[in-house]
């Protein structure tokens, strides 16, 4: 059966454009039409952009000239917390509902230079706080496999746009699993790079030591293309690292896959666990080895994360005060201006995390909570480093269960538990990927699940290879 143009992967579309099977305009129109038709139901996009005729014609000329990058002429989605000059960047919050970016994020600038096209700005949990995209101030996104269920978050809009074939690829941000978790729930690939591999300049900050611009794609090969397009040191971001900072990793012919069985005994749906075991057995049949490992401190990763992330969020969100930019509500004093602006501009989850973060940074509690959490973070990194002496990658399920129904995780703690397998990669700075590993049935509907791999610092390329092995692709 022939695919529609919007259903192509990036590699397939790039090949078709260069062989003149179709034009950039036809590819754009196919994606734009699909987005306009499906977005009212799925709410993947907060705004769809009109066609940029100049950019489309320029991309076509570059392709016809034979020297165009792979992403030239490819329609993409951009999460609403990544700045595109002249476009609204609201981070799905009322407090920034009318804020227009005055410059391009470094990643966006690189993509524009390569001729990539942007279909629109994708929905998300407000300021990236959530695991379901239910926390958007502009309504939730819906899972294309079952619209009664969440797509995951916080990059849920980006994942839905890819899974529903509105775009060929998308960018999100990943602070605790925000690209990988929705990728798992919607059946696509989600990637979080090594911290510092991609510039954070032009990303609306949530947790500065955790955030990374991540990639969501239909295949591991496409995820690599998206990553390669934006990676690199940036003078505008001092946390980006120079080439050679980490040792070069050769991709092994036979992977040693570390599995911490002690962390997989409880709290995971049985059919998700069955999919994980079947995927690991499939990899073993290809000549790879499953190695039991121990990560005892990982049981504390989630509480550590939910101390460090709210602390950093409370500092980063302090800038939204109604004075410099964004929403500005006026009271009868300067303090009243601050209180009214923040009370009306922030949703419940940002308020909750600001309060929690301010508490753990307060003079009476910073030693008891924040500094201890930061110390535990160092222990986690050392523990993973030790585990990588006996394995090349570490495997988990991406999430303990498939996509859940709207309102099912109304208790904040139960929602936070959705991040249990993904937050460690952000705490340690290590790269991680989620790849589809089959479906499970809920209420008569087949829902995707994902397998999650973590690699050592700087070993990002190992993850695309192991991902391609799972999906049966060549890379």
Order of alpha helices (4+ residues) and beta strands (2+ residues): alpha-alpha-beta-alpha-beta-alpha-beta-alpha-beta-alpha-beta-beta-alpha-beta-alpha-beta-alpha-alpha-alpha-alpha-beta-alpha-alpha-beta-beta-alpha
